[in-house]
Amino acid sequence: LLEYLLTSIGGSAKTLVDVAVGTSTGAIAGLFYRYLGQRTCLPAIFLGTLYWFFYGTAFVLGILEIISGELETGVVRFMAVSVKTFVLTLGTTFGMQLTLENSLDAWQNQANTCGLINLDVEWWRIPLYLLCSASALGQYRMPISQYWRGLAVQLVGYEVQYQLFKYFAQYHEQDFLDTASANAVGAIASVVFASILSLIVDSLSYYYNARILRRVEGKFSRFGEFMFSLSVCYIRMSNCLGFGKRNDVLYLDMVEKLKKQSEELNDTAHTRSQIMLTEEEEDILFEVIVDAEDLNIWSVLMPTVYQLVPGSLIAKLWFNAVFPPPLETQERTIEGTDFVYTTVSPNQLQEAVFQNLMVIAASLALGLIIGFGLTDAGKFVLRKIFFCKAAEEAKLSESVRGGLMRKHSRQNADYTADDDDPESYREGALEVIDEEDENENEGLSKSVSEGGNSMQGDVELILSSPGSSKSRSSKSRSPDSRSPLNLFK
């Protein structure tokens, strides 16, 4: 509520979100701890609540960008995450100070209140994780009808990480190799599974998209017709249950209308001179075309990384900076005497938070990179064994090949958008200096005239019939009319 309020106010109030959220969390948790007999596990409340505000994903991506060579972007992201997480942590300590007499004792009183649940024996471990994962998908604004994709990838990554950690912990009690190995393999499994899922979904949804967007004519095979019918059934069922996209159903109802009007438009004996679409119908058409694009694996992989990253460890690192861990004391007897002396030493486990944080973050980043490398290698081998696209790609124009390369690069971990890449600004400035305006205009005109646009192609397919010889210009709508074709002119 505080975040929504401050964000709605805007301006300077928006910059207070982190400190306000942290302070309110610390104050409310402190009240529970104070008036419920000091039986409240404060770290669980702090890390569980602020988990939704931590920047653990950006922390891992910053390391990933540094490893991939995007040094400036990665370092800036890394430092920004550290500072913003410290602000959240500091705000929490302010809240504790407002409601507790001794914040340090309350924070250090964890032995009797925290870590009392053994998840290995609880049946609700996986259902609870899936519930938290669904909440993460809600933060990413994923359509509810597509939750199953995200939950599947999240469950695979979590179970691989969890089971491997249990196995390696038996042999690595004195080091962090169990943590590093479990996180790296968990990230690799997430990337590989997300890539396979993306390939399967794109292949099975081809029949539905090809039919409703009129990319092919005629009937499919029995399997294709079954997949089309299954897709239509799922869309209508999900809408009846209340979690589907309403526009998908509306477009299914539009298909016959578009087909009839396009046939009349391409019939030389018919008087129709334009496709009639309302503003709402055009918006639905564009949405369907966008949804028909191939699934980007980052759309299901990013929520998984969000669940695996060590956001709470970043906060725990800063909590240790504010509340230093207590020293370990041990009494020893001098041999041959009755004299007893006490040794004091730092708590290595409590003070190794930064080391553990870097091990987890770096291993997850390496796992993502290795996972993308394995998927690319697998695709290359499969293409060489089963088919070759070199001949097909050679027929494409340069602009279309460039678009396909950019689309493929966005699937990988080393892609940085031009708006976020400082190098792009320097390169752009040099291009402006080296090229004259006339050459730039000629190049732009050439790229537009020779380039292909997949969305425009889909609109053309929907509003026309293959093989039609009727001139499109004679049937075009007026400039002020709302036609998808005019929007792409």
FIBAVEX-110845 format. One line per field, with one value per residue (C-alpha): residue in three letters; chain; x, y, z. Coordinates in nm, 3 decimals. Example, Ala and Ser with C-alpha at 12.3 -4.5 7.8 and 13.67 -1.06 7.14 Angstrom:
BEGIN
residuo <- c(ALA;SER)
cadena <- c(A;A)
u <- c(1.230;1.367)
v <- c(-0.450;-0.106)
w <- c(0.780;0.714)
! end
This chain:
BEGIN
residuo <- c(LEU;LEU;GLU;TYR;LEU;LEU;THR;SER;ILE;GLY;GLY;SER;ALA;LYS;THR;LEU;VAL;ASP;VAL;ALA;VAL;GLY;THR;SER;THR;GLY;ALA;ILE;ALA;GLY;LEU;PHE;TYR;ARG;TYR;LEU;GLY;GLN;ARG;THR;CYS;LEU;PRO;ALA;ILE;PHE;LEU;GLY;THR;LEU;TYR;TRP;PHE;PHE;TYR;GLY;THR;ALA;PHE;VAL;LEU;GLY;ILE;LEU;GLU;ILE;ILE;SER;GLY;GLU;LEU;GLU;THR;GLY;VAL;VAL;ARG;PHE;MET;ALA;VAL;SER;VAL;LYS;THR;PHE;VAL;LEU;THR;LEU;GLY;THR;THR;PHE;GLY;MET;GLN;LEU;THR;LEU;GLU;ASN;SER;LEU;ASP;ALA;TRP;GLN;ASN;GLN;ALA;ASN;THR;CYS;GLY;LEU;ILE;ASN;LEU;ASP;VAL;GLU;TRP;TRP;ARG;ILE;PRO;LEU;TYR;LEU;LEU;CYS;SER;ALA;SER;ALA;LEU;GLY;GLN;TYR;ARG;MET;PRO;ILE;SER;GLN;TYR;TRP;ARG;GLY;LEU;ALA;VAL;GLN;LEU;VAL;GLY;TYR;GLU;VAL;GLN;TYR;GLN;LEU;PHE;LYS;TYR;PHE;ALA;GLN;TYR;HIS;GLU;GLN;ASP;PHE;LEU;ASP;THR;ALA;SER;ALA;ASN;ALA;VAL;GLY;ALA;ILE;ALA;SER;VAL;VAL;PHE;ALA;SER;ILE;LEU;SER;LEU;ILE;VAL;ASP;SER;LEU;SER;TYR;TYR;TYR;ASN;ALA;ARG;ILE;LEU;ARG;ARG;VAL;GLU;GLY;LYS;PHE;SER;ARG;PHE;GLY;GLU;PHE;MET;PHE;SER;LEU;SER;VAL;CYS;TYR;ILE;ARG;MET;SER;ASN;CYS;LEU;GLY;PHE;GLY;LYS;ARG;ASN;ASP;VAL;LEU;TYR;LEU;ASP;MET;VAL;GLU;LYS;LEU;LYS;LYS;GLN;SER;GLU;GLU;LEU;ASN;ASP;THR;ALA;HIS;THR;ARG;SER;GLN;ILE;MET;LEU;THR;GLU;GLU;GLU;GLU;ASP;ILE;LEU;PHE;GLU;VAL;ILE;VAL;ASP;ALA;GLU;ASP;LEU;ASN;ILE;TRP;SER;VAL;LEU;MET;PRO;THR;VAL;TYR;GLN;LEU;VAL;PRO;GLY;SER;LEU;ILE;ALA;LYS;LEU;TRP;PHE;ASN;ALA;VAL;PHE;PRO;PRO;PRO;LEU;GLU;THR;GLN;GLU;ARG;THR;ILE;GLU;GLY;THR;ASP;PHE;VAL;TYR;THR;THR;VAL;SER;PRO;ASN;GLN;LEU;GLN;GLU;ALA;VAL;PHE;GLN;ASN;LEU;MET;VAL;ILE;ALA;ALA;SER;LEU;ALA;LEU;GLY;LEU;ILE;ILE;GLY;PHE;GLY;LEU;THR;ASP;ALA;GLY;LYS;PHE;VAL;LEU;ARG;LYS;ILE;PHE;PHE;CYS;LYS;ALA;ALA;GLU;GLU;ALA;LYS;LEU;SER;GLU;SER;VAL;ARG;GLY;GLY;LEU;MET;ARG;LYS;HIS;SER;ARG;GLN;ASN;ALA;ASP;TYR;THR;ALA;ASP;ASP;ASP;ASP;PRO;GLU;SER;TYR;ARG;GLU;GLY;ALA;LEU;GLU;VAL;ILE;ASP;GLU;GLU;ASP;GLU;ASN;GLU;ASN;GLU;GLY;LEU;SER;LYS;SER;VAL;SER;GLU;GLY;GLY;ASN;SER;MET;GLN;GLY;ASP;VAL;GLU;LEU;ILE;LEU;SER;SER;PRO;GLY;SER;SER;LYS;SER;ARG;SER;SER;LYS;SER;ARG;SER;PRO;ASP;SER;ARG;SER;PRO;LEU;ASN;LEU;PHE;LYS)
cadena <- c(A;A;A;A;A;A;A;A;A;A;A;A;A;A;A;A;A;A;A;A;A;A;A;A;A;A;A;A;A;A;A;A;A;A;A;A;A;A;A;A;A;A;A;A;A;A;A;A;A;A;A;A;A;A;A;A;A;A;A;A;A;A;A;A;A;A;A;A;A;A;A;A;A;A;A;A;A;A;A;A;A;A;A;A;A;A;A;A;A;A;A;A;A;A;A;A;A;A;A;A;A;A;A;A;A;A;A;A;A;A;A;A;A;A;A;A;A;A;A;A;A;A;A;A;A;A;A;A;A;A;A;A;A;A;A;A;A;A;A;A;A;A;A;A;A;A;A;A;A;A;A;A;A;A;A;A;A;A;A;A;A;A;A;A;A;A;A;A;A;A;A;A;A;A;A;A;A;A;A;A;A;A;A;A;A;A;A;A;A;A;A;A;A;A;A;A;A;A;A;A;A;A;A;A;A;A;A;A;A;A;A;A;A;A;A;A;A;A;A;A;A;A;A;A;A;A;A;A;A;A;A;A;A;A;A;A;A;A;A;A;A;A;A;A;A;A;A;A;A;A;A;A;A;A;A;A;A;A;A;A;A;A;A;A;A;A;A;A;A;A;A;A;A;A;A;A;A;A;A;A;A;A;A;A;A;A;A;A;A;A;A;A;A;A;A;A;A;A;A;A;A;A;A;A;A;A;A;A;A;A;A;A;A;A;A;A;A;A;A;A;A;A;A;A;A;A;A;A;A;A;A;A;A;A;A;A;A;A;A;A;A;A;A;A;A;A;A;A;A;A;A;A;A;A;A;A;A;A;A;A;A;A;A;A;A;A;A;A;A;A;A;A;A;A;A;A;A;A;A;A;A;A;A;A;A;A;A;A;A;A;A;A;A;A;A;A;A;A;A;A;A;A;A;A;A;A;A;A;A;A;A;A;A;A;A;A;A;A;A;A;A;A;A;A;A;A;A;A;A;A;A;A;A;A;A;A;A;A;A;A;A;A;A;A;A;A;A;A;A;A;A;A;A;A;A;A;A;A;A;A;A;A;A;A;A;A;A;A;A;A;A;A;A;A;A;A;A;A;A;A;A;A;A;A;A;A;A;A;A)
u <- c(0.000;0.283;0.451;0.125;0.057;0.403;0.414;0.074;0.190;0.501;0.783;1.016;0.773;0.853;1.216;1.101;0.948;1.240;1.298;0.923;0.864;1.162;1.064;0.703;0.815;1.058;0.802;0.519;0.744;0.886;0.536;0.461;0.790;0.731;0.371;0.368;0.622;0.932;0.841;0.849;1.129;1.222;1.460;1.182;0.941;1.200;1.345;1.007;0.837;1.122;1.185;0.936;1.137;1.492;1.694;1.844;1.763;1.939;2.235;2.278;2.219;2.484;2.739;2.619;2.673;3.021;3.111;2.963;3.175;2.907;3.127;2.974;2.614;2.699;2.901;2.638;2.361;2.571;2.637;2.278;2.143;2.380;2.289;1.912;1.909;2.106;1.843;1.571;1.773;1.851;1.485;1.398;1.641;1.483;1.145;1.287;1.432;1.089;0.916;1.186;1.397;1.697;1.701;2.034;1.910;1.588;1.778;2.025;1.753;1.713;1.812;1.477;1.247;1.395;1.483;1.243;1.075;1.231;1.115;1.244;0.959;0.680;0.435;0.348;0.701;0.638;0.279;0.404;0.685;0.443;0.219;0.511;0.609;0.258;0.292;0.618;0.445;0.183;0.457;0.578;0.221;0.210;-0.139;-0.301;-0.376;0.001;0.097;0.157;0.461;0.627;0.540;0.685;1.022;1.027;0.956;1.231;1.490;1.393;1.383;1.718;1.874;1.715;1.792;2.150;2.211;2.094;2.321;2.637;2.589;2.687;3.039;3.099;3.021;3.321;3.295;3.047;3.102;2.764;2.596;2.790;2.725;2.355;2.290;2.489;2.319;1.979;2.027;2.146;1.841;1.612;1.757;1.755;1.401;1.277;1.430;1.271;0.937;0.962;1.031;0.740;0.493;0.595;0.564;0.224;0.081;0.189;-0.133;-0.357;-0.167;-0.136;-0.510;-0.641;-0.381;-0.435;-0.068;-0.165;-0.470;-0.647;-0.657;-0.375;-0.294;-0.499;-0.249;-0.258;-0.636;-0.637;-0.392;-0.597;-0.917;-0.739;-0.610;-0.955;-1.105;-0.845;-0.905;-1.280;-1.256;-1.010;-1.239;-1.539;-1.342;-1.248;-0.870;-0.837;-0.786;-1.117;-0.967;-0.871;-1.235;-1.342;-1.092;-1.219;-1.560;-1.401;-1.231;-1.534;-1.607;-1.250;-1.249;-1.576;-1.476;-1.132;-1.287;-1.533;-1.249;-1.048;-1.350;-1.345;-1.718;-1.796;-1.851;-1.664;-1.381;-1.253;-1.221;-1.446;-1.300;-1.393;-1.128;-1.173;-1.145;-0.819;-0.674;-0.774;-0.613;-0.281;-0.283;-0.336;-0.050;0.184;0.079;0.153;0.525;0.759;0.784;1.091;1.234;1.320;0.947;0.940;1.305;1.319;1.057;1.259;1.579;1.381;1.300;1.655;1.853;1.990;1.797;1.763;2.138;2.209;1.987;2.145;2.485;2.370;2.193;2.527;2.680;2.423;2.400;2.747;2.723;2.808;3.151;3.189;3.317;3.460;3.596;3.906;4.100;4.479;4.617;4.741;4.569;4.226;4.259;3.996;4.035;3.790;3.864;3.681;3.669;3.457;3.158;3.285;2.947;2.770;3.047;3.075;2.755;2.934;3.131;2.812;2.634;2.902;2.917;2.541;2.517;2.822;2.724;2.374;2.519;2.761;2.479;2.271;2.563;2.642;2.273;2.246;2.568;2.434;2.104;2.283;2.514;2.216;2.033;2.343;2.388;2.020;2.018;2.324;2.179;1.817;1.797;1.986;1.848;2.140;1.966;1.645;1.823;2.022;1.697;1.601;1.676;1.948;1.697;1.500;1.819;1.918;1.580;1.615;1.964;1.839;1.548;1.785;2.025;1.743;1.707;2.064;2.216;2.463;2.202;2.180;1.920;2.062;1.888;2.075;2.412;2.652;2.850;2.551;2.549;2.916;2.872;2.566;2.754;3.039;2.795;2.632;2.972;3.095;2.780;2.602;2.228;2.169;2.340;2.143;1.815;1.905;1.999;1.679;1.469;1.646;1.598;1.229;1.171;1.366;1.288;1.023;0.794;0.643;0.350;0.267;0.290;0.040;-0.201;-0.168;-0.239;-0.545;-0.695;-0.618;-0.635;-0.326;-0.308;-0.539;-0.472;-0.693;-0.514;-0.492;-0.458;-0.800;-0.957;-0.763;-0.946;-0.933;-0.631;-0.839;-0.990;-0.856;-0.711;-0.416;-0.276;-0.287;-0.123;0.177;0.213)
v <- c(0.000;0.239;0.166;0.223;0.546;0.696;0.585;0.743;1.071;1.064;1.314;1.312;1.094;0.801;0.802;0.730;0.393;0.179;0.356;0.382;0.013;-0.088;0.135;0.015;-0.349;-0.303;-0.117;-0.368;-0.669;-0.502;-0.462;-0.832;-0.927;-0.699;-0.790;-1.162;-1.273;-1.234;-1.551;-1.387;-1.470;-1.121;-1.231;-1.445;-1.149;-0.904;-1.126;-1.275;-0.936;-0.742;-1.036;-0.874;-0.551;-0.688;-0.660;-1.009;-1.071;-0.751;-0.852;-1.182;-1.016;-0.756;-1.032;-1.208;-0.890;-0.845;-1.202;-1.152;-0.840;-0.574;-0.417;-0.071;-0.192;-0.477;-0.267;0.008;-0.246;-0.424;-0.103;0.021;-0.307;-0.297;0.060;0.020;-0.302;-0.126;0.148;-0.114;-0.274;0.056;0.156;-0.172;-0.097;0.248;0.080;-0.158;0.137;0.299;0.001;-0.198;-0.107;-0.313;-0.384;-0.571;-0.830;-0.878;-0.940;-1.180;-1.379;-1.626;-1.958;-2.020;-1.866;-1.933;-2.244;-2.474;-2.626;-2.921;-2.880;-3.223;-3.393;-3.148;-3.246;-2.884;-2.782;-2.796;-2.656;-2.365;-2.298;-2.308;-2.061;-1.823;-1.877;-1.785;-1.461;-1.392;-1.449;-1.197;-0.942;-1.004;-0.947;-1.284;-1.376;-1.627;-1.860;-1.894;-1.952;-2.320;-2.236;-2.027;-2.267;-2.563;-2.392;-2.263;-2.608;-2.772;-2.514;-2.532;-2.911;-2.957;-2.694;-2.832;-3.200;-3.139;-2.914;-3.191;-3.442;-3.229;-3.101;-3.446;-3.404;-3.029;-2.925;-2.692;-2.509;-2.361;-2.606;-2.764;-2.426;-2.340;-2.674;-2.686;-2.331;-2.372;-2.698;-2.558;-2.258;-2.483;-2.707;-2.403;-2.266;-2.602;-2.683;-2.331;-2.366;-2.707;-2.578;-2.276;-2.501;-2.731;-2.447;-2.269;-2.592;-2.687;-2.334;-2.310;-2.475;-2.237;-1.923;-2.036;-2.098;-1.781;-1.556;-1.728;-1.809;-2.133;-2.244;-2.575;-2.838;-2.965;-3.323;-3.505;-3.403;-3.040;-3.030;-3.185;-2.923;-2.642;-2.774;-2.824;-2.464;-2.326;-2.542;-2.420;-2.055;-2.083;-2.292;-2.053;-1.763;-1.947;-2.007;-1.640;-1.646;-1.636;-1.342;-1.203;-1.070;-1.422;-1.527;-1.206;-1.268;-1.624;-1.469;-1.220;-1.485;-1.562;-1.193;-1.121;-1.424;-1.326;-0.962;-1.051;-1.295;-1.028;-0.776;-1.006;-1.098;-0.885;-0.929;-0.796;-0.431;-0.431;-0.178;-0.191;-0.402;-0.265;-0.291;-0.101;0.050;-0.228;-0.497;-0.350;-0.348;-0.711;-0.795;-0.638;-0.811;-1.150;-1.087;-0.996;-1.302;-1.523;-1.439;-1.710;-1.741;-1.567;-1.799;-1.502;-1.453;-1.779;-1.787;-1.450;-1.543;-1.860;-1.662;-1.430;-1.728;-1.868;-1.550;-1.461;-1.140;-1.216;-1.279;-0.928;-0.792;-1.026;-0.890;-0.536;-0.646;-0.784;-0.445;-0.277;-0.559;-0.723;-1.100;-1.202;-1.348;-1.718;-1.799;-2.131;-2.239;-2.457;-2.619;-2.602;-2.953;-3.070;-2.788;-2.681;-2.344;-2.258;-1.991;-1.851;-1.804;-1.551;-1.577;-1.436;-1.640;-1.752;-1.884;-1.554;-1.340;-1.540;-1.389;-1.192;-1.497;-1.703;-1.426;-1.407;-1.786;-1.809;-1.510;-1.603;-1.971;-1.877;-1.639;-1.905;-2.157;-1.928;-1.874;-2.246;-2.324;-2.087;-2.230;-2.585;-2.490;-2.312;-2.611;-2.846;-2.639;-2.631;-3.008;-3.078;-2.846;-3.017;-3.364;-3.320;-3.019;-2.717;-2.364;-2.209;-2.226;-2.079;-1.796;-1.708;-1.619;-1.364;-0.996;-0.837;-0.653;-0.971;-1.161;-0.876;-0.891;-1.266;-1.217;-0.951;-1.173;-1.462;-1.240;-1.130;-1.493;-1.503;-1.376;-1.136;-0.913;-0.550;-0.311;-0.001;0.223;0.048;0.010;0.306;0.174;0.227;0.600;0.637;0.432;0.635;0.962;0.846;0.744;1.086;1.252;1.024;1.014;1.300;1.348;1.257;0.920;0.848;0.927;0.711;0.421;0.456;0.467;0.161;-0.040;0.044;-0.044;-0.372;-0.479;-0.723;-0.681;-0.995;-0.810;-0.637;-0.973;-1.121;-0.834;-0.880;-1.252;-1.191;-0.930;-1.101;-1.442;-1.614;-1.594;-1.300;-1.091;-0.800;-0.473;-0.378;-0.009;0.001;-0.131;0.071;0.268;0.643;0.793;0.888;0.541;0.302;0.010;-0.205;-0.162;0.217;0.198;0.026;0.264)
w <- c(0.000;0.080;-0.252;-0.441;-0.251;-0.303;-0.665;-0.729;-0.576;-0.795;-0.798;-0.499;-0.304;-0.535;-0.422;-0.065;-0.152;-0.032;0.298;0.371;0.300;0.512;0.803;0.808;0.793;1.081;1.295;1.243;1.300;1.611;1.754;1.699;1.862;2.159;2.240;2.152;2.409;2.191;2.000;1.657;1.413;1.296;1.014;0.864;0.861;0.729;0.458;0.364;0.330;0.174;-0.059;-0.297;-0.294;-0.305;-0.624;-0.626;-0.992;-1.096;-0.877;-1.064;-1.402;-1.316;-1.258;-1.573;-1.776;-1.631;-1.724;-2.074;-2.135;-2.072;-1.804;-1.778;-1.766;-1.528;-1.283;-1.271;-1.212;-0.946;-0.750;-0.784;-0.645;-0.347;-0.256;-0.297;-0.092;0.183;0.189;0.241;0.521;0.690;0.678;0.854;1.136;1.174;1.217;1.479;1.668;1.685;1.848;2.033;2.333;2.222;1.850;1.862;2.115;1.921;1.597;1.755;1.936;1.650;1.806;1.974;1.714;1.369;1.168;1.353;1.043;0.862;0.502;0.405;0.589;0.512;0.236;0.162;0.061;-0.315;-0.303;-0.092;-0.340;-0.633;-0.452;-0.402;-0.767;-0.880;-0.682;-0.865;-1.200;-1.092;-1.035;-1.390;-1.520;-1.691;-1.817;-1.582;-1.871;-1.926;-1.561;-1.627;-1.841;-1.573;-1.292;-1.483;-1.535;-1.178;-1.035;-1.244;-1.140;-0.772;-0.744;-0.921;-0.696;-0.377;-0.435;-0.546;-0.246;-0.012;-0.185;-0.198;0.158;0.284;0.143;0.170;0.526;0.554;0.221;-0.027;-0.312;-0.243;-0.283;-0.600;-0.768;-0.681;-0.806;-1.126;-1.224;-1.121;-1.352;-1.637;-1.596;-1.597;-1.922;-2.101;-1.988;-2.077;-2.425;-2.480;-2.353;-2.583;-2.882;-2.798;-2.740;-3.060;-3.261;-3.123;-3.143;-3.509;-3.629;-3.437;-3.542;-3.903;-3.928;-3.761;-3.932;-4.269;-4.313;-4.489;-4.684;-4.666;-4.393;-4.176;-4.099;-3.837;-3.571;-3.689;-3.688;-3.340;-3.207;-3.361;-3.204;-2.870;-2.876;-2.951;-2.676;-2.424;-2.514;-2.475;-2.158;-1.992;-2.071;-1.928;-1.609;-1.590;-1.636;-2.016;-2.249;-2.368;-2.691;-2.802;-2.796;-2.968;-3.245;-3.297;-3.353;-3.599;-3.815;-4.029;-4.076;-4.191;-4.417;-4.583;-4.634;-4.771;-5.020;-5.133;-5.158;-5.386;-5.597;-5.913;-5.952;-5.604;-5.524;-5.191;-5.195;-4.837;-4.525;-4.252;-3.903;-3.592;-3.369;-3.114;-3.382;-3.511;-3.159;-3.120;-3.456;-3.360;-3.022;-3.184;-3.429;-3.144;-2.942;-3.243;-3.224;-3.096;-2.720;-2.579;-2.316;-2.093;-2.037;-1.840;-1.735;-1.559;-1.293;-1.229;-1.180;-0.954;-0.730;-0.729;-0.670;-0.323;-0.261;0.110;0.138;0.012;0.288;0.544;0.448;0.527;0.845;0.964;0.891;1.120;1.378;1.402;1.468;1.828;1.894;1.965;2.315;2.424;2.764;2.770;3.056;3.080;3.079;3.418;3.605;3.716;3.545;3.286;3.022;2.767;2.397;2.184;1.804;1.522;1.409;1.069;0.958;1.033;0.886;0.564;0.422;0.150;0.040;0.029;-0.160;-0.428;-0.459;-0.516;-0.752;-0.960;-0.982;-1.100;-1.360;-1.483;-1.490;-1.712;-1.950;-1.967;-2.017;-2.313;-2.454;-2.430;-2.596;-2.883;-2.928;-2.926;-3.187;-3.407;-3.391;-3.459;-3.759;-3.903;-3.849;-3.954;-4.185;-4.305;-4.315;-4.499;-4.838;-4.699;-4.516;-4.829;-5.005;-4.741;-4.775;-4.564;-4.345;-4.274;-4.187;-3.959;-3.789;-3.735;-3.588;-3.347;-3.251;-3.180;-2.982;-2.753;-2.647;-2.515;-2.194;-2.357;-2.526;-2.416;-2.554;-2.719;-2.468;-2.184;-2.356;-2.326;-2.622;-2.852;-2.780;-2.870;-3.186;-3.279;-3.226;-3.449;-3.721;-3.716;-3.751;-4.029;-4.243;-4.411;-4.387;-4.752;-4.715;-4.401;-4.576;-4.875;-4.649;-4.454;-4.770;-4.908;-4.587;-4.578;-4.940;-4.928;-4.572;-4.465;-4.170;-4.022;-3.869;-4.196;-4.369;-4.126;-4.186;-4.562;-4.526;-4.312;-4.540;-4.869;-5.031;-5.178;-5.553;-5.588;-5.898;-5.802;-5.751;-5.384;-5.461;-5.626;-5.308;-5.051;-4.789;-4.756;-4.571;-4.268;-4.232;-3.970;-4.162;-4.055;-4.403;-4.372;-4.032;-4.187;-4.481)
! end
